[in-house]
Amino acid sequence: MRHLLPPLLALFSATLSATTAQAETLYVRAGQMIDSEAGTVLRDRLIRIEDGRIVAVTAWSPPPQGAKLIDWSAHWVLPGLIDTHVHLADIEQSANVAEPLLHSEAAIALRGAGHARKTLMAGFTTVHDVGSYRAFANVALRDAIERGDVIGPRISAVGAYVTVPGGGGEVTGLAPDVTVPASFRAGVASGPAEVRTRVNYLLQNGADSIKLIATGAVLTQGTEPGALEMTEAEIRAAVEAAAARGSWVTAHAHGAEGIKVALRAGVRGIEHASLIDEEGIALAKAKGVFLSMDIYNGDFIAEVGKRDGWSADILRKNDDTTEAQRIGFRKAVKAGVQISFGTDAGVYPHGQNARQFAYMVRWGMTPMQVIQSATIVGARMLGWSERVGTIAPGRFADLVAVDENPLADITALERIDHVMKGGKLVR
């Protein structure tokens, strides 16, 4: 055995050396690189990438002769963008309340793949998919992207909405004798015990985190945004069940009381926060909770909803929440609450996520704060700060490049020129 050991060690060493030598190395020259962590711009940087991750960021000097170099010296280079509120694996919003039931699983899968591609090409390399009507459709899409079967962003998926019977996460407005398939009701629960069971079921079957519907919804017929639908005990049961499995919870909450109930129960994030009050803002700040406020959506719903004949109930609720949400957004920004960039893509067409950036500037953020909201803040909300959100060693090489200075004109991010995900140029 002693005679065999040296040759075996030599073979292992040679194999390891060969593997290291085969590591794919790529260099990117960034003319102006936005350091989202420091909130500064670094001029003429060299980004070294190995096997899809950043290994070094230095001042520009020519890489080794023959090395693969992507020259973005004329561009502004940012970390890949993050949207913390999308619905990829579903149909887009329409006037027909029964629309979610009119498409097969195969059709939803193919639509989701198309939505994912549009999102990635728009520069959003990471998203939080906060729900599909059909359970686990977004989990399947996440896995297909990770396998390389389809092109799309990194997805943190919730699996299904956890909602009360007839609540904001249900398909409503149907005739009372119409039975909604079980796959559309995987997260329906009443009482803390049922909520805990549903949370465990979703996490056991691949969900990354949990999305609760704590109040009524603008786009769900028969529910009111300001009305509390889940109790504090139910929300706390979800938070505790998720934490026991190393996961976390966000809550869809429009109403001021629902927001505060969810905050007291320990959620990590609030979706929409449309009617948030001063007390809710202070509580969110004190608890370090993230707000994901889709302040572009209201104008889209008002314009397209009226044009396409969406129900008067939806249009009325949209009017009730749009201006109030934007006022709350401005107050939350001023108070220093953590705001993660979230758009509710799927209500409006996928790939148009960047249209919200200008709204965020208009309602109180600086362009740098907006970029940070869609990079480092989003990464923190997802618990993925060691993976994405900055151009720094150890992170995935997720990068976007634009010709124009987004700090001078934030709408430049609506015109993405190049997108890289994991060291691979996809646009």
N, C-alpha and C positions, 0 to 999 in steps of 0.2 A: 504494500500500500504506500510505503514511503517513497518507493521508486515511481509510483504513478502520480503522486501529488504535484511535483514540479511541472510535468507536461499539462496537467489539468489546469493549474493556475495560469500557465502561459496561454492556454487556449481561452480561458475566461478573460484574461487581460486583452488578448487580441480581439475578441468579440466585442468587449466594452469599447475599445479604441475605435473599432470599425463603426459601431453604433454612434459614437460621439462624432466621428468624422462625417457621418451621413446626415447630421443635424442640419436642417435647411436654415441658412442664414440669409437675411435680407436686410438691406439698409434703406431708410427713407430720409431724404433731405427735406426738412421743413423750413421754409423761408421765414414764416412767423408762426410760432407754436404757442397755443394758449395753454398755460399751466393752470388748470382748473382748481387745483389744490391751493396754490398761492394767489390766484387771481391776477396773474401777471402775464405778459407776453415775452417770450424768449425768441431772439432773432437767430436765424441760421443755425438750426440744430441738426444733429445726426442721430437718428433713432435706429438702434440695432435690434433686430428681431431674430429670434431663434425658435424654431418649431412653434410658431404662432404666438409667442409671448415676447414682450419687450425685455431686453436684458441690459440695455444701457441707453442713456440719453446724454449726449455730450455736445460741446460746441462743434461746429462743422469742421471736419478735415476729411480729405478724400479717403474712402474705404479701400481695403486691399484691392490690388489690381485683379480684374476679372470678377469681382463681387457683383451681385445683383443689386442695382440701385434704382429706386423710384425717386425721380426728381420732382419734388413739390416745392422747389425754391421760390416759385412765383405765387404760392398759395398760402392761405391761412389754414393751419392744421389744428384740429381739435380732437379730443377723445370721441369715440363713437357715442352718439346721443342715446338717451334713455327716456322712454315714455312709461310711466308707472301706472297707466290706466288705459288699456286697450282691450278690444274684444275681437281677436283674429279669427277664431274658429267658429264663426257664426255668420248668418246673413246680415246685411246692413239694414238699418232702420227703414221702415216703410209705413205707409198708412194702414196696412192690413194687419190687424192684431193677431191673425192666425198664421202669418207668414212663417214664423219659426217651425211650424208643423208641416210645411209644404215641401220640405226638402229632405232627401234621404241622407243617411250617414255618409255615403260615398260623395254625394254632392257637397255636403258641408266640409268634408275633408279636402276636396279639390278647391273649394272656395277659400278655405283657410290657407292653403298653400299659396294661392294667388295673393291673398292679403298679406301674408308674411313676406313675400318677395317685394311687393310695393313698399312695405314698411322699411325693409332693409335698404332698398335703393334710395329711399328718402333720407338715409343717414342714421336711422335708428337701429343700432346694432344690439340693443337689449331692451326688452319690454317686460312689464308685469301684465300678464293676461288675466284680468280679474273676472272672467266668467264667460261660459257658453251655456246656452239653454240646455243643450244636450250634454249630459255629464261626461267629463273626461275627453271631450273633443280637443280642448287646448292641451291637455297632457299628451295625447297622441301626436299632435302637431309638434310640440316641443321635442318629443322623442324622435320624430322623423327628421327634424332639422339636425339634431345631434348626431344621428346616424349618417347624415349627408344625403338622405333621400330627396329632400327639397331644400331650397334656398330660403333662409329667413334669419331673423334675429335670435339671439339667446332669449329664451322664454322662462320666466318664473310663472308657474301656472297654479290657479286655485282649484281647478277640477269642476266645480259647480258652485252656484250660489247657495249659501245657507240662509233660508228665509222661512218666515212663518207661513202657514197655509193661506193661500190667497194674497200673499204679500208682494212686495216690490220685486222679488226675484222669480215670480211665477209668470206663466203665460196666462193672461186674463182676458176678459172681454168676450169669451166664447159662450155659446149656448150652455145652459146648466147641465144638459144631458150629454155633453161632449166630454169624453175621457181623455185627459192628457197622458201620453205615454210615461211609464215609470222612469225612463231615462231622463226625462225633463224635470223630475221631482226628487232627484237623488239627495238634495240638500234640504228638503222641506222638513221642518221640525217644530214641535210645540213643547215648551218646557225645557228646563236645564238638562234633564236626563236624555231626552231625544236629541237635543243639540249636541251634547257630548258624543252620542253614538254616531251622529252624522259626521261630525268633525273627524272622529277616528276612522270612519269608513273612507272618507275622502283622502286622508293622509296615507292610509294603508294602501290605497290604490293609485298612488303616484302624485297627488297634489303636493306642491311645494309649500303653500301657505293657505290660509282660509280667508274668504271674503264673506262677511255677513251683510245682510240687508236690514239695517237697524231701523230705518224709517221708510215711509212710502217713497214712490219714485215718480219723476216727471213723466217718464215714458211708459209706465205701467197703468193701464186703465183701471179705475176703481180704487186707486191708492192716492194718498196725499203726501207730498214731500215733507210737510211739517209734522206729520203724525208719527209718533213712536210706535214701532211694530214689535220690536224685541225688548224684553225686560233687561234690566241690569244683571239679574241673576243668570239669564240665558247667555248674555254676552260674556259674562265672566266665566261661565262654564266652558264656552268655546275657547276663550283665551287660555284657561288652565289646561284644557285637553290638548290644545296645540303646543303649549309650552312643554308638556310632558313628553311630547314627541320631537322636541327640538325645533318647533315651528312657531308661527306667529299669525296675527290676525289684523286685517283692516276691516273697517266698517263703512259701508255706504250709509251716509247720514246727511240729509239735507237740513232737517229741523234743528233749531237751537237746543232743545231739550235732548233730542236723540244724540246729538254730538256730545253733549256733556255726560250723558249716561255712558256712552261708549268710551269716552276718555277716562271716566272713573273706573270702568271695568277693566282697563288695561290694554286697549288695542294699541297697535303700533302706528296705525295711520287712519285718517279719515278721508273717505272719498267724497268729493263734491263740496261739502261744508257750506252749502249755499246760503243758509240762514243763520250762520254762526254769529253769536253776540259777543260783547266785550268779555263776559265771564268765560265763554268758551275759548276765546283767543288766549286769555291769560292762563287758562288751564292747559291748553295745548302747549304753550310756551314752557310752563312749569314742568310738564311731564316729558318734554322733548319729543312730542308726537309730530308726525309728518302730516301735512295737509296736501292733498292732491286735488286742485281746484280747476275744473275744466272751463275756463272763462271764455273760450272761443265759441263753444258749442251753442250758446244761446242765440247768437246771430244766425248760425246755420239753420237751427230748428225753426226760427221765426221766418226766415226767407223760404227755405225749401218746404217746410211743413205747410205753410200757407199755399204755396204753389202746387204741391202735390196732394192736398186734401187730407192732411193728418187731422186727427180728431180735435174738435174744439176744446175738449178736456185737456189734451196734451199741450195745445198752444196756450191755453190759459195758465197752466202750471209753469210752463216755460217763461211766460211773461212775469209771473209771480216771483221767480227765483233768479232771473238773469242779472238784473241790475243789483239786487241785494247781494248776490254772490261776488260781484266785482267790487262792491264797496267793502265787503268782508275781506276780500283778497288784499285790497290796499291796506286795511287796518292790520291784517296779519303780517304783511311785509314790514310795515313800520314797527310792529312789535317785536320783530325778529324771530317769528315762528319759522320752523323748517318747512319749506314748501318744495315738494318734489313735482317735477314737470309731469302732468297727467292730463290727457286730452279727451278720453272717452271715445277714441277712434272706433268706428263701427256705427256710431250715430251719424257721423259724416264719413266720406269715403277714405279708406285707408291710403296712406302715403301722403296725406295732406297735414300730417301732425304738426309740421313746423309753422303752420299758419297761426298757432297760438302764441308764438314767441312775441310778435308785435303787440298782442293784447296785454301780455305780461309787462312789457315796457310801458305801455300806455297807462297801466293801472298800478305803477309804483316801483317796479324793479329796474335796476340798471341793466344794460346788456350783459355785463359780466355776471351779475346775479342770475339772470335768466339762463346763461350757459351753465353756470354752476348747478342750478336747479335741475337741468337735464343731463348732468354728468355726476359730480361727486355726491350731491344730495340724493339723487335717485339711487346711486350705488349704496349709500348708507341705508336708505329705506329698505332696500332688498337684502341687506346684509352681505352685499357682494363687493365691499370696498377693496378687498384684496384681489379682485378679478377685473373689475371694470371701473370706469369713471375718471381715470387720470391716465396721462401718458407718462408712465413711470415703470421702473424695473419690476418684474413679477406679474404685471397686468397683461391681460390679453392684448394683442396688437389690433385693437379695434380703433380705427381712425377715420375721420372724414376731412375732406379738403374743399375749400371754396376759394374762388378768385377774389372775392370782395372781403373787406374788413367787416366782420359781423359786430364788432364793438362800435363801429360808426353807423352801421345800418343792419339791425338784427334780421331784417328780411332776407339778407344774404343767405341765411340758413334754409330758406325756401328753395334755394338754387344750388343744391349740393353738386359738386363736380366729380368727386371721387369718394368711394367708400371702400374701406378695408375691414374685414372681419377675420380675426385670428390669423393675421399675416397674409391672408389671401385677398387680392384685389378683386372686388365683385362689381365695381363700377369705376 
